[in-house]
């Protein structure tokens, strides 16, 4: 069974090929996904490396966690499953309900006492 590893604290200049070469020292690398910013295309400084089995993944953690790569100490551990997010959760946080000045409540710049305007 393949095991996915989180690799953090990467230099922004690190490439997928460099990661593949590094992690192949621990075993067979199934895939490498360097995470990039959607707008700029620049690396976000972390990646996911998938090893062919659990023992090779554990070996990679032992070999590379806290080891310097690209003048930075790597953080390597088993990747956690992606948490589900819904659009509604983000929308609620930005649109009131938390006294953030949303419609009908909270304080804001134009009406510092909060609530609806009264004329």
Backbone as CSV, one residue per row, in Angstrom:
resi,resn,N_x,N_y,N_z,CA_x,CA_y,CA_z,C_x,C_y,C_z
1,UNK,0.835,-1.180,0.000,0.000,0.000,0.000,0.882,1.246,0.000
2,UNK,0.556,2.204,-0.863,1.342,3.421,-0.950,1.077,4.319,0.249
3,UNK,2.122,5.036,0.667,2.011,5.928,1.808,2.456,7.320,1.401
4,UNK,1.607,8.307,1.693,1.893,9.689,1.317,2.569,10.401,2.483
5,UNK,3.637,11.126,2.155,4.392,11.893,3.130,4.218,13.383,2.875
6,UNK,4.132,14.145,3.955,4.168,15.599,3.876,5.625,16.011,4.018
7,UNK,6.094,16.884,3.128,7.461,17.396,3.186,7.366,18.912,3.251
8,UNK,7.743,19.479,4.386,7.614,20.914,4.593,8.930,21.613,4.785
9,UNK,8.857,22.942,4.819,10.003,23.835,4.988,10.971,23.740,3.807
10,UNK,10.408,23.578,2.616,11.224,23.502,1.404,11.620,24.893,0.937
11,UNK,12.770,24.974,0.323,13.174,26.199,-0.345,12.224,26.420,-1.524
12,UNK,11.943,27.675,-1.848,11.040,27.968,-2.955,11.628,27.556,-4.306
13,UNK,12.924,27.322,-4.358,13.580,26.925,-5.606,13.598,25.407,-5.803
14,UNK,13.153,24.637,-4.821,13.163,23.176,-4.909,12.238,22.710,-6.027
15,UNK,12.694,21.701,-6.780,11.888,21.158,-7.874,11.394,19.751,-7.525
16,UNK,10.400,19.290,-8.269,9.883,17.931,-8.065,10.957,16.889,-8.364
17,UNK,11.774,17.138,-9.386,12.838,16.190,-9.727,13.861,16.062,-8.598
18,UNK,14.191,17.182,-7.957,15.133,17.126,-6.831,14.549,16.315,-5.677
19,UNK,13.262,16.494,-5.408,12.619,15.719,-4.343,12.571,14.233,-4.693
20,UNK,12.252,13.939,-5.941,12.207,12.535,-6.377,13.583,11.884,-6.201
21,UNK,14.647,12.583,-6.594,16.003,12.052,-6.445,16.348,11.828,-4.975
22,UNK,15.994,12.798,-4.123,16.294,12.686,-2.702,15.568,11.497,-2.077
23,UNK,14.258,11.422,-2.277,13.470,10.387,-1.612,13.675,9.001,-2.217
24,UNK,14.219,8.913,-3.405,14.504,7.601,-3.980,15.622,6.891,-3.216
25,UNK,16.370,7.633,-2.397,17.379,7.008,-1.535,16.729,6.124,-0.473
26,UNK,15.455,6.390,-0.158,14.747,5.608,0.863,13.922,4.483,0.249
27,UNK,13.698,4.524,-1.063,12.893,3.488,-1.711,12.251,4.006,-2.985
28,UNK,11.222,3.308,-3.422,10.541,3.646,-4.665,9.560,4.796,-4.445
29,UNK,9.752,5.859,-5.212,8.869,7.027,-5.144,7.776,6.856,-6.193
30,UNK,6.521,6.804,-5.743,5.392,6.650,-6.665,5.017,7.972,-7.317
31,UNK,5.022,9.055,-6.533,4.678,10.363,-7.084,5.223,11.467,-6.199
32,UNK,5.379,12.643,-6.807,5.800,13.844,-6.099,4.876,14.968,-6.548
33,UNK,4.306,15.674,-5.581,3.437,16.817,-5.891,3.936,18.025,-5.117
34,UNK,4.615,18.920,-5.817,5.081,20.168,-5.229,3.918,21.150,-5.293
35,UNK,3.497,21.669,-4.161,2.322,22.533,-4.102,2.721,23.960,-4.473
36,UNK,1.971,24.517,-5.447,2.281,25.852,-5.956,1.092,26.780,-5.773
37,UNK,1.398,28.073,-5.675,0.362,29.087,-5.569,-0.428,29.141,-6.870
38,UNK,-1.729,29.174,-6.750,-2.606,29.146,-7.915,-2.406,30.370,-8.809
39,UNK,-2.185,31.535,-8.226,-2.078,32.767,-9.009,-0.679,33.001,-9.571
40,UNK,0.345,32.843,-8.730,1.699,33.182,-9.164,2.461,31.990,-9.742
41,UNK,2.042,30.761,-9.421,2.759,29.582,-9.881,4.019,29.299,-9.078
42,UNK,4.265,30.087,-8.051,5.452,29.919,-7.200,5.193,28.851,-6.155
43,UNK,6.226,28.111,-5.802,6.116,27.072,-4.785,5.650,27.657,-3.458
44,UNK,4.835,26.882,-2.738,4.391,27.315,-1.410,5.318,26.807,-0.307
45,UNK,6.339,26.041,-0.667,7.308,25.585,0.326,6.985,24.239,0.944
46,UNK,6.035,23.499,0.349,5.786,22.145,0.826,5.356,21.258,-0.330
47,UNK,5.433,19.951,-0.083,5.115,18.980,-1.135,4.586,17.705,-0.491
48,UNK,4.043,16.834,-1.337,3.627,15.513,-0.916,4.384,14.501,-1.762
49,UNK,5.018,13.554,-1.076,5.770,12.502,-1.748,5.118,11.182,-1.385
50,UNK,4.802,10.398,-2.397,4.156,9.114,-2.160,5.171,7.994,-2.356
51,UNK,5.370,7.215,-1.302,6.290,6.089,-1.343,5.497,4.811,-1.605
52,UNK,6.175,3.794,-2.135,5.459,2.585,-2.564,4.933,1.745,-1.407
53,UNK,5.541,1.858,-0.218,5.007,1.104,0.922,5.357,1.791,2.245
54,UNK,4.757,1.305,3.305,4.885,1.907,4.633,6.325,1.884,5.148
55,UNK,7.033,0.783,4.949,8.393,0.690,5.490,9.333,1.688,4.802
56,UNK,9.155,1.897,3.503,9.978,2.885,2.811,9.636,4.299,3.270
57,UNK,8.363,4.545,3.548,7.948,5.858,4.057,8.575,6.125,5.424
58,UNK,8.563,5.125,6.297,9.174,5.284,7.616,10.678,5.502,7.508
59,UNK,11.307,4.804,6.566,12.737,4.992,6.337,13.013,6.423,5.865
60,UNK,12.163,6.954,4.983,12.329,8.323,4.492,12.190,9.324,5.635
61,UNK,11.255,9.085,6.538,11.092,9.978,7.685,12.351,9.974,8.537
62,UNK,12.883,8.771,8.808,14.104,8.669,9.616,15.291,9.345,8.933
63,UNK,15.390,9.185,7.610,16.531,9.742,6.888,16.464,11.261,6.732
64,UNK,15.271,11.789,6.461,15.198,13.173,6.011,14.553,14.175,6.967
65,UNK,13.812,13.723,7.973,13.211,14.683,8.900,14.311,15.413,9.663
66,UNK,14.259,16.729,9.675,15.233,17.623,10.309,16.609,17.619,9.636
67,UNK,16.723,17.008,8.453,17.969,17.061,7.700,17.948,18.277,6.783
68,UNK,19.094,18.901,6.589,19.189,20.101,5.768,19.136,19.743,4.288
69,UNK,18.254,20.447,3.569,18.125,20.298,2.122,17.820,21.684,1.562
70,UNK,18.687,22.182,0.688,18.511,23.541,0.175,18.672,24.582,1.264
71,UNK,19.606,24.345,2.188,19.886,25.252,3.312,18.721,25.412,4.283
72,UNK,17.818,24.431,4.315,16.683,24.497,5.241,16.461,23.116,5.849
73,UNK,16.109,23.048,7.138,15.814,21.741,7.753,14.427,21.248,7.316
74,UNK,14.388,20.085,6.691,13.121,19.528,6.206,12.247,19.045,7.361
75,UNK,10.958,19.116,7.147,9.972,18.509,8.046,9.276,17.413,7.249
76,UNK,9.455,16.184,7.666,8.885,15.047,6.938,8.070,14.211,7.902
77,UNK,6.793,13.983,7.554,5.952,13.097,8.351,4.837,12.530,7.488
78,UNK,4.092,11.581,8.045,2.973,10.978,7.326,1.925,12.069,7.089
79,UNK,1.441,12.159,5.856,0.433,13.171,5.518,-0.903,12.799,6.141
80,UNK,-1.594,13.813,6.647,-2.937,13.606,7.191,-3.938,13.703,6.049
81,UNK,-5.082,13.047,6.190,-6.108,13.166,5.147,-6.604,14.602,5.038
82,UNK,-6.961,14.986,3.826,-7.451,16.343,3.582,-8.787,16.535,4.274
83,UNK,-8.901,17.643,5.028,-10.160,17.938,5.709,-11.142,18.520,4.712
84,UNK,-12.394,18.136,4.865,-13.417,18.663,3.973,-13.789,20.073,4.395
85,UNK,-13.901,20.961,3.412,-14.321,22.328,3.655,-15.502,22.614,2.743
86,UNK,-16.408,23.413,3.235,-17.529,23.783,2.387,-17.532,25.288,2.179
87,UNK,-18.088,25.714,1.084,-18.148,27.137,0.780,-18.950,27.880,1.843
88,UNK,-19.994,27.263,2.354,-20.846,27.910,3.349,-20.104,28.285,4.609
89,UNK,-19.163,27.477,5.053,-18.398,27.787,6.260,-17.578,29.054,6.069
90,UNK,-16.934,29.189,4.927,-16.127,30.382,4.669,-17.023,31.603,4.544
91,UNK,-18.150,31.435,3.904,-19.060,32.555,3.697,-19.599,33.069,5.028
92,UNK,-19.980,32.166,5.927,-20.510,32.571,7.223,-19.485,33.347,8.041
93,UNK,-18.217,32.955,7.982,-17.188,33.643,8.745,-16.979,35.070,8.251
94,UNK,-17.172,35.299,6.963,-16.923,36.619,6.404,-18.149,37.521,6.460
95,UNK,-19.324,36.973,6.648,-20.558,37.739,6.541,-21.332,37.791,7.839
96,UNK,-20.771,38.350,8.839,-21.519,38.551,10.071,-21.678,37.263,10.848
97,UNK,-22.568,37.327,11.824,-22.762,36.164,12.674,-21.686,36.059,13.735
98,UNK,-20.554,36.712,13.510,-19.451,36.692,14.466,-19.091,38.099,14.908
99,UNK,-20.072,39.003,14.881,-19.847,40.406,15.231,-18.734,41.032,14.400
100,UNK,-18.723,40.728,13.124,-17.714,41.288,12.242,-18.284,42.350,11.315
101,UNK,-19.429,42.894,11.668,-19.961,43.969,10.853,-20.779,43.498,9.672
102,UNK,-21.300,42.312,9.735,-22.116,41.805,8.648,-23.470,42.481,8.629
103,UNK,-24.325,42.082,7.725,-25.633,42.726,7.599,-26.428,42.655,8.900
104,UNK,-26.846,43.834,9.379,-27.732,43.888,10.528,-27.088,43.730,11.879
105,UNK,-25.798,43.637,11.976,-25.216,43.461,13.302,-23.752,43.817,13.345
106,UNK,-23.249,43.921,14.542,-21.837,44.202,14.737,-21.482,45.651,14.514
107,UNK,-20.274,45.996,14.883,-19.810,47.369,14.716,-19.122,47.502,13.371
108,UNK,-19.199,48.691,12.819,-18.461,48.959,11.604,-18.038,50.422,11.585
109,UNK,-17.304,50.807,10.572,-16.722,52.140,10.522,-17.780,53.238,10.398
110,UNK,-18.822,52.999,9.641,-19.829,54.030,9.421,-20.813,54.147,10.576
111,UNK,-21.051,53.096,11.277,-21.997,53.122,12.386,-21.351,52.427,13.581
112,UNK,-20.486,53.118,14.328,-19.695,52.474,15.368,-20.508,51.882,16.516
113,UNK,-21.779,52.256,16.645,-22.592,51.674,17.713,-23.179,50.327,17.320
114,UNK,-23.039,49.964,16.055,-23.534,48.667,15.604,-24.998,48.702,15.245
115,UNK,-25.486,47.612,14.708,-26.900,47.512,14.369,-27.272,48.277,13.114
116,UNK,-28.559,48.411,12.890,-29.068,49.122,11.700,-28.994,50.624,11.926
117,UNK,-28.847,51.357,10.836,-28.879,52.820,10.930,-30.291,53.292,11.168
118,UNK,-30.396,54.333,11.951,-31.706,54.947,12.185,-31.626,56.391,11.784
119,UNK,-32.600,56.847,11.026,-32.577,58.227,10.526,-33.687,59.020,11.115
